[in-house]
Amino acid sequence: MNIGILLSRDRDHSIDRLIEAAEKRGHFVRLINFAECFVKISQNDPQVHYRGGELITNLDAVIPRIYPGMTTFGTAVLRQLELLGFFPLNNSMSILRSRDKLRSLQILAKNGLPMPITGFAHSPQDTDDVIKSVGGAPIVIKLIEGMRGHGVVLADTHTAAKSVVNAFKELNADILVQEFIKESSGSDIRCVVLGNKVIAAMERTAVEGEFRANVHLGGQTKQIKITAEERAIAVRAAKVLGLDLAGVDMLRSKRGPLILEVNSSLGLKGIEAATGIDLADMIIEYIEKNAKPYTKRNTA
């Protein structure tokens, strides 16, 4: 198979692992920097061009690795590749749903999935009320398009929370506020969903003095056995957002598992190291089973 990896910056560990797994299984991998692409939108002849006008053709599948800051353009290029008939591991619409934290939480809530109480407001005049609506301080404040724990702040008091919220608003940053789940004690669970299965799970624990458990911020990881309820919630969350591959982050609370967020471009390094599971190989195997060869589709 010919597999394209759609990226917007230099190769990282996860991309290297996907290339290694694909080549080991006999596939050809091509890296495509979508920032250097342009598209032709046409009723009968949609096209994607790359570097100097080269026409991108003959891909069987595309693995999107679209990072914040380039989401709109990256998903536009991916959508055009979908129009050409290339199989996407996570389609453009599912990525847009998951990347916008507010939108994804609204979709999850509509489908009855549990999460921390969340608030959102635009006017500074509503700051006091939106803080109270999630139970008051301490609260967690998040940038809607943040990633890897960046743009996430814990405010311990109402005064601090109000100052942080209004400071973000002064910068025209879209944020949401969430209740702080104290009993999680700086730990969360990352479940990797592929298709309709959880294929790996780990617990992440924040370093001392930090409440964010993200690996990129120094969080410690270990393999964990999740409950049947946690497994069902993770699979359901990925399904309602339309994701083939997802990292579903949850907290264990007094009222049961609560979804923090669902990631469409998860890193492999931390969870492969924690679990010993070859996730890259499983991802490529999933593509093999679900992508129809492009040449066969066009000669049928």
N, C-alpha and C positions, 0 to 999 in steps of 0.2 A: 504493500500500500504506500501511497504518497501522502504524508501527513505534514500539514503546515502548522507551525506554532506562531501565532499572532502575538507580537510583543511590542512594547513601546520604550524599552530601555535595554541595557546590556543584559546578557545572560546571567541567570542566578542559579543557585543550587537546584531548585525545583526544575528549571528548564533543562539543566544538564542531566538530571535523573530521567526525565521524560525522553530525552534524546537517547540516552544509554539504553533504556528499556525498549524503545522502539527499534533501534538498530540491532539489538540483541535478538529481537523477534523477526528480523529480516526486512524491516521497513525502511523507506527513505524519508528523511526528515528535512524540511526546509524552514528556516527562520525567516519570518516576514515582519519587518518593522513597519507597522501600519501608519506611522507618522510620515513615511516616505511613499505612501500610496495615494492614488487618486482614483475616483470612480466615475464611470459613465453610466448615467441613469437613462435607460431607454426601454420602451415597451417590449421590443423584440430582441434587443441585443445588450443586456446589462453586462458591464465589464468592470474589472478592477485592474489597474495598471500599477506597476512598481518600478521605481528608479529608472528614469529615462524613458518611460513609456512601455516597458515590457508588460505584456498581457499575462496575467496569472490564470493558468488553466491546469487541468489534470491533477487536481488535489482530490483525494478521497475523503479526507477529514481535516478539520481545523481545530486546534486546541487554543482557545483564547487566553492570553495572560495580559489582561488589560488593567492598568493601574490607575488610581485616582488622579484626576487632573487631565486625563485623556479619555475619560469614559464616553463622552458624547461622540467624538470622532471615531474612537476605537470600535464602538458598537455599530456605528454607521458603516464602517468598512466590513465588519463581520456580517452585518445584515445583507450587504451586497454579495458577499461570498455565499451566504445562504441562498440567495436568489439564483446563484449559479448552480446550486444543487450539491454543494459540498456539505458533508455532515459536520455540525458543530458540537463539540463537547461543551455544553452550555450555550444556548442560543442567545442572541442579542437582547431579546426582551427579558429573559430571565436574569441576565446580568444587570440590566437597568433596574429591575425590581429590587434585586438584592443590594445593589450599590447604594441606593437611597435608603438610609436606615429608617426614616419616617415612613416611607411608602411600604417598605417590607413589613414593618411592624403592623401597619394598618391591614395589610393583606393577611398576615398571620392571625391577628385578632378577629378579623371577619370569619376566619375558618376555625375559630374556637381554640386556638393554640395559646398556652399560658406564657406570660412574660411579666417582667416588672411593670408596675404602673408607670405610664409615660405621659409627659405633657409637652406641648408645643405652642408657642405664641410668637407673634411678631412685634407687637407694641410693647415698649418698656412699661407702659401703664398697667400691663397685665402680668408683670414679673412676679409680684407678690402672690397673686392668685394662682399662677401656674405652679409655683413652688409648693403652695399649700395643697394643690390638687393631687400631688404625688406623695403626700404625707409629711411634707416639711423636711427641713434639714435633719441629718445629712442627706444630700442628694448627689447623684452623678450627672454631670453635664457633658454632652457629647456633640461633636461636630457631625452633621448628617452624612458627610462624605469622608469621614476619617477612616483610617485603616491601621492595623497592627498596633492598636492601643494609643496611637497618636491622636491628639484632639479630644482626650477624655480627661475630665477633671473631677475630683471629689471635693465637694464643699461641705465643711463640717457644721457651719452655722448659717442661719437665715441671712445674716448680713453678708457673709462671704459668698453665699450662693447668689444673692441679688447682684453683688458687684461683678461676679464672673459672668453671669448671664447678660447683664447690661453691657459689659465690656465687649463680649462677642457680638452683640447687636450693633454696637458702635462701628465694628469692623465689617458690618453687613454679612456676617457669617450665619448660616442656618444651623441652628442647634436644637437639641431636644433635651429634656430633663427626665431623669428616672429616679424612682425610689432606690435607696441604698439597701441592699440585702446583707445586713450585718452578719447573719449566721453563716454566710458562705466563707467567711474568714480568709478572704484573699485568694480563694481557689475557684476554678471553674472547670468545666468539662468540654473538651472538643471531640465531637463525633464526626467522622468522615463518612458521608453517605455517597454511594456510587450506585446509580440506578435505583433500585428499591431496597437496598441493603446498607446497614452500617457495617463498614469493612474494617474500621479501626476506631479506637477511643482512647483518649488519654486525659489525665487530670493535670492541670497547670496550677502551680502555686506561686504566688508573687514573692519576690524577695522582701526581706525585712524593710519596713517603712514604706512599702508600695502596695497599692490595692489592685493594680492591674496585673493580671497573671500572664500577659502575652510573652511568648518566648523571646521575641525581639527586644523586650524590655528586661530580660534576665530571668524570667519565670522558669521555675524548675518543673520538669515533666516526668510522669510515670504512667505506665499502662494501667488501665482501670477496667473493671468489669461493670458495665452499666446495667441498669434495671430494664425490665421489659417495657415499662412506661417510658423511660428515657429513650429507648431504642425506637419506639413507636412515634414519639414526638419528633425525633430527629428526622425520620423518614418522611413523616407527614409535612414537616416544615419545608424540606427540599422539594417535595412534590407540589405543594401549593404555589411555590415560587417558580416552578418549572425547571429546576436545576437537575442536570444529570449527575454532576459532581458538586458536592457542597461540604463546607466545614460548618457544622452547627454548634454554636457555643451556648452552653447552658449553665445555670447556677442551681445548686441544690438548696432549697429553701424550706421553711417550715410548712409551706403549703404545696410542696412538691417541686418538680423541675420547672425552671423558668428559662425561656429562650432569651439570650442576650442579643444575638445577631446571627445572621446566616451569611457566610462568605462564599463567593463564587470563584475566587482566585486564591485558594489556600496554598500555603507553603507546605512542602513535604519533609523538610529537614527535621524539624522537631518531632513530628509524630512518627516518622520512620525510625528515628533513633530511639524513641521511647517504647515503641511496640515491637520493633524488629520485623515489621511487616513490609513487604516490597510493594508499596502502594503504586509506584510508577508502573510496574509490570501489570498490576491489576487494571490500571487505567487504560493502558494500551490494549489489553485483552478485551476490555469493554468496547473500545472503539472497533476492534476487529469484528465483534459480534453484532454491532449496530450500524456501522457505516457500509453502505453498498458501494462497490467500486465505481468510480466516476465513469470510466470508459465503457463499462457494461450498460450503465444507464443511458448513455448517448448512442449506443449501437443497437439497442434492443428494438 
